[in-house]
Amino acid sequence: MFGGSPAIPIPGPRPIDFAPDADIVASQSNLRVISQTLLLYSNENRGRLPPDLGTLFTTQTISPEVFLNPRGETPPPPPGMTAEETAAWINAHSDYIMLGAGQSSARVGPVLAYEDPSEMAGGINILFADGRVEFREMRWALETLARAGVL
């Protein structure tokens, strides 16, 4: 001590208990699986992306539930459908929007896929072409999509 009375420690701010929304994290996981299967498809098809998400289901080993956002209310596909029927169902009901369908993966912009913003409140998850998935507040997400030429 350098003179004076001993300093009384002042407690710092209490840490904030932050637990991310489980459905947001589950949706991010779905987008990561979609990203990995897009990469596999691209590697098997001379760098081209599939024409639609249903094609991923028919060409890769992936569950149809991956195309459903746990934050949404879309029910799972009916049981007993053929692979082609399930692919058509995925194309009609998926909660994710894929960009660059059928294009060379080298020509895809910064955004590869994202949650359908019309069904979400507060924000959406975005899959970027480098493989990362980020949750962005709605205004920032829409701005990101606009800058990517999506909107």
C-alpha positions in Angstrom: 0.0 0.0 0.0 1.1 3.5 -0.8 -0.5 5.4 2.0 -4.1 6.2 2.7 -6.7 3.8 3.7 -6.9 0.4 2.1 -9.0 0.4 -1.0 -12.3 -1.4 -0.7 -12.8 -3.5 -3.8 -15.9 -2.6 -5.8 -17.6 -5.6 -7.2 -17.8 -5.7 -11.0 -21.0 -6.2 -12.9 -22.6 -9.6 -12.5 -22.3 -11.8 -15.6 -25.4 -12.0 -17.6 -27.0 -15.4 -17.8 -27.3 -15.8 -21.6 -28.6 -19.1 -23.0 -29.2 -19.0 -26.8 -32.6 -20.0 -28.0 -32.5 -23.8 -28.6 -34.5 -23.5 -31.8 -32.2 -20.9 -33.2 -29.2 -23.2 -32.5 -31.1 -26.2 -34.0 -31.8 -24.2 -37.1 -28.1 -23.2 -37.4 -27.3 -26.9 -37.2 -29.7 -27.6 -40.0 -28.1 -24.9 -42.2 -24.6 -26.4 -41.4 -25.8 -29.8 -42.5 -27.2 -28.2 -45.7 -23.9 -26.5 -46.2 -22.0 -29.8 -45.9 -24.3 -31.6 -48.3 -24.1 -28.7 -50.8 -20.3 -29.0 -50.7 -20.5 -32.8 -51.2 -23.0 -32.4 -54.1 -20.8 -29.7 -55.7 -17.7 -31.9 -55.4 -19.5 -34.7 -57.2 -21.0 -32.5 -59.9 -18.0 -30.5 -61.2 -18.5 -27.6 -58.9 -22.2 -27.0 -59.6 -24.9 -26.6 -57.0 -28.1 -28.7 -57.1 -31.1 -27.2 -58.9 -33.1 -27.3 -55.7 -33.0 -28.6 -52.1 -35.0 -31.7 -52.9 -32.1 -32.8 -55.1 -29.9 -32.8 -52.0 -32.3 -35.3 -50.4 -32.3 -37.6 -53.4 -28.5 -37.5 -54.0 -27.1 -37.2 -50.5 -27.7 -39.0 -47.2 -29.8 -36.4 -45.4 -33.0 -36.4 -43.4 -36.0 -34.5 -44.7 -36.4 -32.9 -41.3 -33.1 -31.0 -41.9 -35.1 -28.8 -44.4 -37.6 -27.8 -41.7 -36.9 -24.9 -39.5 -37.5 -25.8 -35.8 -38.5 -22.2 -35.3 -41.4 -22.6 -37.7 -44.6 -24.6 -37.7 -44.1 -26.7 -40.9 -45.1 -30.3 -40.1 -42.8 -33.1 -41.2 -43.4 -34.8 -44.5 -46.1 -37.5 -44.5 -44.8 -41.0 -44.0 -44.7 -43.5 -46.8 -43.6 -41.2 -49.6 -41.1 -42.3 -52.2 -37.7 -40.4 -52.4 -39.0 -38.4 -55.4 -42.2 -37.5 -53.6 -40.3 -36.5 -50.6 -38.0 -34.3 -52.7 -41.0 -32.6 -54.3 -42.4 -32.1 -50.8 -39.1 -30.5 -49.6 -39.1 -28.2 -52.6 -42.7 -27.1 -51.8 -42.4 -26.9 -48.0 -38.7 -26.2 -47.0 -38.3 -23.3 -44.5 -34.9 -22.5 -46.0 -34.2 -20.6 -49.2 -31.1 -21.7 -51.2 -29.4 -19.4 -53.6 -27.3 -20.2 -56.7 -29.4 -23.2 -57.8 -27.7 -25.0 -60.6 -24.8 -22.5 -60.8 -21.1 -23.0 -60.3 -20.3 -22.8 -56.7 -17.5 -20.4 -57.6 -20.1 -17.9 -58.9 -22.3 -17.9 -55.8 -22.4 -14.7 -53.9 -21.7 -14.3 -50.2 -25.0 -15.8 -49.1 -25.8 -19.4 -49.8 -29.0 -20.0 -47.9 -31.2 -18.5 -45.2 -34.3 -18.9 -43.2 -37.5 -17.6 -44.9 -37.8 -14.2 -43.2 -41.6 -14.1 -43.9 -42.0 -16.8 -41.2 -39.7 -15.4 -38.6 -39.8 -12.6 -36.1 -36.8 -10.9 -34.5 -34.1 -12.2 -36.8 -33.0 -15.1 -39.1 -30.1 -17.4 -39.5 -28.0 -16.9 -42.6 -25.6 -19.5 -44.2 -22.7 -17.8 -45.8 -20.7 -19.2 -48.7 -17.7 -19.7 -46.5 -19.7 -22.2 -44.4 -20.4 -20.0 -41.4 -23.9 -19.6 -40.0 -24.9 -16.4 -38.2 -28.1 -15.3 -36.5 -28.8 -11.7 -37.4 -31.5 -9.3 -36.1 -34.1 -8.9 -38.8 -33.1 -5.4 -39.9 -29.5 -6.3 -40.2 -30.4 -9.6 -41.9 -32.5 -7.9 -44.5 -29.7 -5.4 -45.1 -27.2 -8.3 -45.5 -29.5 -10.0 -48.0 -30.1 -6.8 -49.9 -26.3 -6.2 -50.1 -25.9 -9.7 -51.4 -28.4 -8.9 -54.2 -31.0 -11.3 -52.8 -33.8 -8.8 -52.1 
